[in-house]
């Protein structure tokens, strides 16, 4: 089964929160926060009824065309990505309803339509852009345990670092197994000829050990000219060199149905990036499946899967077990060996009697 874990979703813009200052800022700040919370709650309730609330007809039609094309090309698992540049818990609104009960396309999901002609697994994903400004003393990326309930609305969490401090934080901190752990580190490789930071093996190895994967998207190279394609190939080869080809996934991030590529074309593109045929195939199948399974563990990483039952041994359990072992030995012992054993025991008794008699 082939996966495309980066299908851009045309989410409506997030509400902005104003930061009042000066005299009376405290009261105005509380009023603004309350208004934003009420507006966010009403939008959340509306989206529970209609997942397409706030999406215009052109964007919805474009997404439907891309989904039909992906299904036609042979993909059977898609992740609709909500890309944001900052995450503010007080005003953030998840544009997706629960994917397990209300997928965007119910007629294509086997969980809601068991008789779908071409069933596809539909997932939701959050992509947060990280920079050094989001890691300052007065700002934060807000991917913390206190916001785990809000982040639970997404099936997969991912980040896109833009500089060295944010990349180091994504590899060493955000990848730890928690309820708010990042599962994918997406890199924009086609934007510049070189990455703005160096990929160190120790940092990358820590992320791979935690189960984090690195994403290479080919969609960015389709929007520009030859320079963006050259940047993508050079950056992807550097990622493959540092990771050894393991823990790398290939995704689309395509906003036009005509720019989508089939699984075999993506595999051939992976060989251009330095992957062999086996690793390139795993980059759109097995490795993506491991990401989805790891994302499921966010719900149970500190949970008890079943209630353990303690069975106390009875006082006669050791005696009964010894009798069972003895019975098994008697049954399994051949007749000839039993006779020889008795003869050896008899000779031993005679030897002990003669020794005792001589001593007396």
C-alpha positions as CSV (number, residue, x, y, z in Angstrom):
1,X,0.0,0.0,0.0
2,X,1.4,3.4,-1.0
3,X,1.1,6.5,1.1
4,X,1.1,10.3,0.4
5,X,1.4,11.9,3.8
6,X,1.4,15.5,2.5
7,X,-1.8,16.6,0.7
8,X,-2.2,20.3,1.4
9,X,-5.6,21.2,2.8
10,X,-7.1,24.7,2.0
11,X,-7.9,25.5,5.6
12,X,-9.5,28.9,6.3
13,X,-7.2,31.5,8.0
14,X,-6.8,31.2,11.7
15,X,-8.2,34.0,13.9
16,X,-5.6,36.5,15.2
17,X,-5.3,37.6,18.8
18,X,-4.4,41.1,19.6
19,X,-2.0,42.0,22.4
20,X,-3.2,45.2,24.1
21,X,-0.8,47.4,25.9
22,X,-0.9,50.5,28.2
23,X,-3.5,51.4,30.8
24,X,-6.4,49.0,31.0
25,X,-4.5,46.4,29.0
26,X,-5.3,43.7,31.6
27,X,-9.1,44.1,31.3
28,X,-9.0,44.5,27.5
29,X,-6.7,41.4,27.3
30,X,-9.2,39.3,29.2
31,X,-12.1,40.6,27.1
32,X,-10.2,39.9,23.9
33,X,-9.3,36.4,25.0
34,X,-12.9,35.6,26.0
35,X,-14.2,36.9,22.6
36,X,-11.5,34.8,20.8
37,X,-12.4,31.8,22.8
38,X,-16.1,32.1,22.1
39,X,-15.5,32.7,18.4
40,X,-13.2,29.7,18.3
41,X,-15.8,27.6,20.1
42,X,-18.6,28.6,17.7
43,X,-16.3,27.9,14.7
44,X,-15.4,24.5,16.2
45,X,-19.0,23.6,16.7
46,X,-19.8,24.6,13.1
47,X,-16.9,22.5,11.8
48,X,-18.2,19.5,13.8
49,X,-21.3,19.7,11.6
50,X,-19.6,20.5,8.3
51,X,-15.8,19.8,7.8
52,X,-15.8,22.1,4.8
53,X,-16.9,25.2,6.7
54,X,-14.9,28.2,5.6
55,X,-13.5,26.5,2.4
56,X,-14.5,28.1,-0.8
57,X,-15.9,26.1,-3.8
58,X,-12.7,26.5,-5.9
59,X,-10.4,25.1,-3.2
60,X,-12.8,22.3,-2.4
61,X,-13.0,21.4,-6.1
62,X,-9.3,21.4,-6.5
63,X,-8.8,19.1,-3.5
64,X,-11.4,16.7,-4.8
65,X,-9.6,16.6,-8.1
66,X,-6.3,15.8,-6.4
67,X,-7.8,13.1,-4.3
68,X,-9.4,11.4,-7.4
69,X,-6.0,11.6,-9.2
70,X,-4.2,10.1,-6.2
71,X,-6.6,7.2,-6.0
72,X,-6.3,6.7,-9.7
73,X,-2.5,6.6,-9.5
74,X,-2.6,3.9,-6.8
75,X,-2.3,5.6,-3.4
76,X,-4.4,4.1,-0.6
77,X,-3.5,6.3,2.4
78,X,-3.6,10.1,2.4
79,X,-2.8,12.7,5.0
80,X,-4.5,16.1,4.6
81,X,-2.0,18.7,6.0
82,X,-2.9,21.9,7.8
83,X,0.1,24.1,7.4
84,X,0.5,27.0,9.9
85,X,3.4,29.4,10.7
86,X,2.5,29.8,14.4
87,X,0.5,27.9,17.0
88,X,-1.5,29.9,19.5
89,X,-3.7,27.6,21.7
90,X,-6.1,30.4,22.7
91,X,-7.1,31.0,19.1
92,X,-6.2,27.9,17.2
93,X,-9.0,26.0,15.4
94,X,-8.5,22.5,14.1
95,X,-10.1,22.5,10.6
96,X,-10.8,18.8,10.7
97,X,-13.4,16.8,12.6
98,X,-12.4,13.5,14.0
99,X,-11.0,11.5,11.0
100,X,-12.1,8.2,12.4
101,X,-15.8,9.1,12.4
102,X,-16.1,12.1,10.0
103,X,-13.5,11.8,7.2
104,X,-13.4,14.5,4.5
105,X,-14.6,12.0,1.9
106,X,-16.8,9.4,3.6
107,X,-17.6,7.5,0.4
108,X,-13.9,6.6,0.0
109,X,-13.1,5.7,3.6
110,X,-13.6,2.0,4.6
111,X,-14.4,3.0,8.2
112,X,-17.5,4.9,7.1
113,X,-18.2,3.1,3.8
114,X,-17.3,-0.6,4.0
115,X,-18.4,-1.2,0.4
116,X,-16.3,1.6,-1.1
117,X,-15.0,0.6,-4.6
118,X,-11.5,2.0,-3.9
119,X,-11.2,2.5,-0.1
120,X,-8.5,4.9,1.1
121,X,-7.3,5.7,4.6
122,X,-7.8,9.4,5.3
123,X,-5.6,11.0,8.0
124,X,-5.2,14.6,9.3
125,X,-1.8,16.2,9.9
126,X,-0.5,19.5,11.4
127,X,2.6,21.1,9.9
128,X,4.1,23.8,12.1
129,X,6.9,26.1,10.8
130,X,9.6,26.5,13.4
131,X,12.3,29.3,13.6
132,X,14.6,30.7,16.2
133,X,12.1,33.4,17.0
134,X,9.6,30.7,18.2
135,X,12.2,29.4,20.7
136,X,13.0,32.7,22.4
137,X,12.6,33.5,26.1
138,X,9.3,35.2,25.6
139,X,7.9,33.0,22.8
140,X,7.3,29.3,22.4
141,X,6.2,26.8,19.8
142,X,3.5,25.6,22.3
143,X,4.0,22.0,21.4
144,X,3.7,21.1,25.1
145,X,1.8,18.6,27.3
146,X,-0.6,21.3,28.4
147,X,-1.8,21.6,24.8
148,X,-2.0,17.8,24.1
149,X,-5.8,17.8,24.2
150,X,-5.9,20.4,21.4
151,X,-3.2,18.6,19.4
152,X,-5.2,15.4,19.7
153,X,-7.4,16.6,16.9
154,X,-4.7,15.7,14.4
155,X,-3.5,12.2,13.6
156,X,0.1,13.2,12.7
157,X,2.2,16.1,14.0
158,X,5.1,17.5,12.0
159,X,7.4,20.5,12.0
160,X,9.4,22.4,9.4
161,X,12.5,24.0,10.9
162,X,14.0,27.0,9.1
163,X,17.3,27.4,11.0
164,X,19.8,25.5,13.1
165,X,18.3,26.2,16.6
166,X,14.8,25.1,15.5
167,X,16.2,22.0,13.7
168,X,18.2,21.0,16.8
169,X,15.2,21.4,19.0
170,X,13.1,19.4,16.6
171,X,15.6,16.5,16.6
172,X,16.6,16.5,20.3
173,X,13.4,17.6,22.1
174,X,10.2,17.4,20.0
175,X,10.9,13.8,18.9
176,X,10.7,12.3,22.3
177,X,7.8,9.9,22.8
178,X,5.1,12.0,24.4
179,X,1.5,13.0,23.6
180,X,2.7,16.0,21.7
181,X,5.7,14.4,19.9
182,X,6.5,15.4,16.4
183,X,6.5,12.4,14.0
184,X,7.8,14.0,10.8
185,X,10.5,16.7,10.2
186,X,9.7,18.2,6.9
187,X,12.5,20.1,5.0
188,X,11.9,22.7,2.3
189,X,14.8,21.6,0.1
190,X,13.8,23.5,-3.1
191,X,13.8,27.0,-1.6
192,X,17.6,27.5,-1.6
193,X,20.7,25.9,-3.2
194,X,21.8,24.9,0.3
195,X,20.2,24.2,3.6
196,X,20.5,27.1,6.1
197,X,22.0,24.6,8.6
198,X,24.3,21.6,8.6
199,X,22.9,18.1,9.1
200,X,25.0,16.5,11.8
201,X,24.9,12.8,12.2
202,X,24.6,12.9,16.0
203,X,21.6,15.2,15.9
204,X,19.9,13.3,13.0
205,X,20.7,10.0,14.7
206,X,18.9,11.0,17.9
207,X,15.8,11.8,15.9
208,X,15.9,8.5,14.0
209,X,16.4,6.6,17.3
210,X,13.2,8.3,18.6
211,X,11.3,7.2,15.5
212,X,11.2,10.5,13.8
213,X,11.4,10.5,10.0
214,X,12.6,13.1,7.5
215,X,10.3,14.2,4.7
216,X,11.4,15.1,1.2
217,X,8.6,16.7,-0.9
218,X,8.9,16.9,-4.7
219,X,6.0,19.4,-5.1
220,X,8.1,22.5,-4.4
221,X,10.3,21.8,-7.5
222,X,7.2,21.8,-9.8
223,X,6.3,25.3,-9.0
224,X,9.5,26.9,-10.1
225,X,12.1,26.5,-12.8
226,X,15.2,24.5,-13.2
227,X,16.9,26.1,-10.2
228,X,14.3,24.8,-7.8
229,X,14.6,21.3,-9.2
230,X,18.4,21.5,-8.9
231,X,18.1,22.6,-5.3
232,X,15.7,19.7,-4.5
233,X,18.1,17.1,-5.9
234,X,21.1,18.5,-4.1
235,X,19.3,18.9,-0.8
236,X,17.7,15.4,-1.0
237,X,21.0,13.8,-1.7
238,X,22.5,15.4,1.4
239,X,19.6,14.1,3.5
240,X,20.1,10.6,2.1
241,X,23.8,10.8,2.8
242,X,23.4,11.7,6.4
243,X,20.6,9.3,7.2
244,X,21.9,6.5,5.1
245,X,18.5,6.3,3.3
246,X,16.7,5.1,6.5
247,X,14.0,7.1,8.1
248,X,13.2,9.0,4.9
249,X,9.8,9.4,3.3
250,X,8.8,10.9,0.0
251,X,5.7,13.0,-0.2
252,X,4.0,15.3,-2.8
253,X,2.9,18.6,-1.3
254,X,1.4,19.2,-4.7
255,X,-1.4,21.9,-5.1
256,X,-2.3,21.0,-8.7
257,X,-3.7,17.6,-9.8
258,X,-1.5,17.7,-13.0
259,X,1.7,17.8,-10.8
260,X,1.0,14.6,-9.0
261,X,3.2,11.6,-9.8
262,X,2.5,7.9,-9.5
263,X,4.2,5.6,-7.0
264,X,6.6,4.1,-9.6
265,X,7.6,7.6,-10.8
266,X,8.3,8.6,-7.2
267,X,10.4,5.5,-6.7
268,X,12.4,6.4,-9.7
269,X,12.8,10.0,-8.4
270,X,14.0,8.5,-5.1
271,X,16.9,6.8,-7.0
272,X,17.9,10.2,-8.4
273,X,18.1,11.3,-4.7
274,X,20.5,8.5,-3.9
275,X,18.2,5.8,-2.6
276,X,18.2,2.3,-4.0
277,X,15.1,0.7,-5.4
278,X,14.2,-1.0,-2.1
279,X,14.7,2.1,0.1
280,X,12.8,4.3,-2.4
281,X,9.9,1.9,-2.3
282,X,9.9,1.8,1.5
283,X,9.9,5.6,1.5
284,X,6.3,5.6,0.2
285,X,5.1,2.4,1.9
286,X,6.7,0.7,4.9
287,X,8.3,3.8,6.4
288,X,5.1,5.8,6.1
289,X,3.2,2.9,7.7
290,X,5.6,3.0,10.6
291,X,4.9,6.8,11.0
292,X,1.1,6.1,11.1
293,X,1.5,3.4,13.7
294,X,3.8,5.6,15.9
295,X,1.3,8.4,15.6
296,X,-1.3,6.1,17.1
297,X,0.9,5.6,20.2
298,X,0.3,9.2,21.2
299,X,-3.0,8.0,22.7
300,X,-1.6,5.0,24.7
301,X,2.0,5.8,25.4
302,X,1.2,6.1,29.1
303,X,-1.9,4.0,29.2
304,X,-2.7,0.5,30.4
305,X,-3.8,-1.8,27.5
306,X,-5.5,-4.4,29.8
307,X,-6.3,-4.9,33.4
308,X,-3.7,-7.4,34.8
309,X,-5.0,-10.4,36.8
310,X,-2.8,-11.7,39.6
311,X,-3.0,-15.5,40.2
312,X,-1.7,-16.6,43.5
313,X,-0.1,-20.1,43.6
314,X,-1.8,-22.7,45.8
315,X,0.2,-24.5,48.6
316,X,0.2,-27.8,46.7
317,X,1.1,-26.3,43.3
318,X,4.8,-27.2,43.6
319,X,4.0,-30.8,44.7
320,X,1.5,-31.3,41.9
321,X,4.0,-29.8,39.4
322,X,6.7,-32.2,40.6
323,X,4.4,-35.2,40.3
324,X,3.5,-34.2,36.7
325,X,7.1,-34.0,35.8
326,X,7.8,-37.4,37.3
327,X,4.8,-38.9,35.5
328,X,6.1,-37.5,32.2
329,X,9.6,-39.0,32.8
330,X,8.1,-42.4,33.6
331,X,6.0,-42.3,30.4
332,X,8.8,-41.1,28.2
333,X,11.4,-43.5,29.5
334,X,11.7,-46.7,27.2
335,X,11.4,-50.1,28.8
336,X,15.0,-51.2,28.1
337,X,16.4,-48.1,29.7
338,X,14.2,-48.6,32.8
339,X,15.6,-52.1,33.2
340,X,19.2,-50.9,32.8
341,X,18.5,-48.2,35.4
342,X,17.2,-50.7,37.9
343,X,20.4,-52.9,37.3
344,X,22.6,-50.0,37.9
345,X,20.8,-49.1,41.1
346,X,21.0,-52.7,42.3
347,X,24.7,-52.9,41.7
348,X,25.2,-49.6,43.6
349,X,23.3,-51.0,46.6
350,X,25.4,-54.2,46.6
351,X,28.6,-52.2,46.4
352,X,27.5,-50.1,49.4
353,X,26.6,-53.2,51.4
354,X,30.0,-54.9,50.7
355,X,31.8,-51.8,51.7
356,X,29.9,-51.5,54.9
357,X,30.5,-55.2,55.7
358,X,34.2,-54.9,55.1
359,X,34.5,-51.9,57.3
360,X,32.8,-53.6,60.2
